[in-house]
Amino acid sequence: MNRLARFAGFGRHNDEEPDETEHLDVDRDVAVAQVDAEALREPIIAALRMVHDPEIPINIYDLGLIYRIDIAGDGDVKVDMTLTAPACPVAGMMPLMVRDAVARVEGVGEVQVELVWDPPWNQNNMSDEARLQLGLM
């Protein structure tokens, strides 16, 4: 008899000794490990700084393409991002690059990346370092 059948009591007669697994509380909720969301923020940003727009030699975080990073208590991450233009040739692969970079951070669970267009990206979204690197300051 397999373990599941023994656990469920199949094949046991009333006069038999109870199975050793009967003391387990099967209705008990399984504890999910909680993470410190804010402790993950900096490693996630560092990972995003490793992703570069192939057309512009600046990372996507300093370009201002990342609009929002939500980190749940279980480590799941949701990222809202945009592109410099809707017709960007890497529109199909950039969210995948972002998802993969964030997923590599230790402690991160499921990663969801959403491409958003509102508000539209403009140069004011860029960090001072990015503007300086592009000669805009």
C-alpha positions in Angstrom: 0.0 0.0 0.0 1.4 3.4 -0.8 1.9 6.3 1.7 -1.1 8.2 0.5 -3.4 5.2 0.9 -2.0 4.5 4.4 -2.4 8.2 5.3 -6.0 8.2 4.2 -6.7 5.0 6.1 -7.6 2.8 3.2 -7.4 -0.9 3.9 -7.3 -0.3 7.7 -9.9 -2.0 9.9 -11.3 -0.3 12.9 -9.5 -2.6 15.4 -6.0 -1.9 13.8 -3.6 0.5 15.4 -3.8 4.0 14.0 -1.3 5.0 11.4 1.7 7.0 12.5 0.7 9.8 10.2 -2.7 10.4 11.8 -1.3 13.0 14.2 -0.5 15.3 11.3 -2.8 18.3 10.8 -3.5 18.1 7.1 -5.6 21.3 7.2 -2.7 23.4 8.5 -1.6 26.2 6.2 1.9 25.9 4.9 4.1 28.8 6.0 5.5 30.8 3.1 8.9 32.3 3.7 8.6 36.1 4.0 11.4 38.4 2.7 12.2 41.9 3.5 10.9 43.7 0.4 13.1 46.8 0.9 16.2 44.6 1.3 15.6 43.3 -2.2 15.1 46.7 -3.8 18.8 47.6 -4.1 19.9 44.3 -5.5 17.0 44.5 -8.0 18.0 48.0 -9.1 21.6 46.8 -9.4 20.4 43.9 -11.7 18.4 46.4 -13.8 21.5 48.5 -14.2 23.1 45.5 -15.9 20.5 45.6 -18.7 21.3 48.0 -21.5 19.3 49.4 -24.4 21.2 48.1 -27.4 20.8 51.5 -29.2 21.8 53.7 -26.3 24.9 52.9 -24.2 23.1 53.6 -20.9 21.4 51.1 -18.6 17.6 51.0 -18.6 17.3 52.1 -15.0 19.3 55.3 -15.5 17.5 55.9 -18.8 14.3 56.1 -16.7 12.6 53.2 -18.4 11.7 51.5 -15.1 8.5 53.2 -13.8 7.7 51.0 -10.9 9.1 48.1 -8.9 6.6 46.3 -6.5 8.0 43.7 -4.2 5.6 41.4 -2.4 6.4 39.9 1.0 6.9 36.5 -0.6 9.6 37.9 -3.0 7.4 38.1 -6.1 8.2 41.2 -8.1 6.1 43.3 -10.6 7.9 45.8 -12.8 6.3 48.4 -14.9 8.6 49.7 -17.6 8.5 51.6 -20.9 10.7 52.1 -23.9 12.1 55.2 -25.4 9.6 54.8 -28.3 6.7 52.5 -29.1 8.4 51.4 -32.3 11.6 50.4 -30.5 13.1 47.4 -32.3 13.8 45.6 -29.0 10.2 46.0 -27.7 9.7 42.2 -27.8 12.9 41.3 -26.0 13.5 44.1 -23.5 10.8 42.9 -21.0 12.3 39.4 -21.2 15.7 40.8 -20.5 14.3 42.7 -17.5 12.5 39.7 -16.2 15.6 37.5 -16.5 17.8 40.1 -14.7 15.4 40.5 -11.8 14.8 36.7 -11.5 18.5 36.2 -11.0 18.5 38.2 -7.7 18.6 35.9 -4.7 15.3 36.0 -2.8 13.2 37.0 -5.7 10.2 34.8 -6.6 8.0 35.1 -9.6 8.8 38.1 -11.8 6.1 39.9 -13.9 7.1 42.7 -16.3 4.5 44.9 -17.9 5.3 47.3 -20.7 3.4 50.5 -20.3 3.2 53.6 -22.4 1.6 56.1 -20.0 3.2 58.4 -19.3 5.3 58.4 -22.4 9.1 58.3 -21.8 11.1 61.5 -22.3 14.6 62.7 -21.5 13.5 64.1 -18.1 13.1 60.5 -16.9 16.9 60.0 -17.2 19.2 60.2 -14.2 21.7 63.0 -14.1 24.5 60.4 -14.6 22.8 59.3 -17.8 22.3 62.8 -19.1 25.9 63.6 -18.3 27.1 60.4 -20.1 25.1 61.3 -23.2 26.4 64.9 -23.1 23.0 66.4 -22.3 24.2 68.3 -19.3 
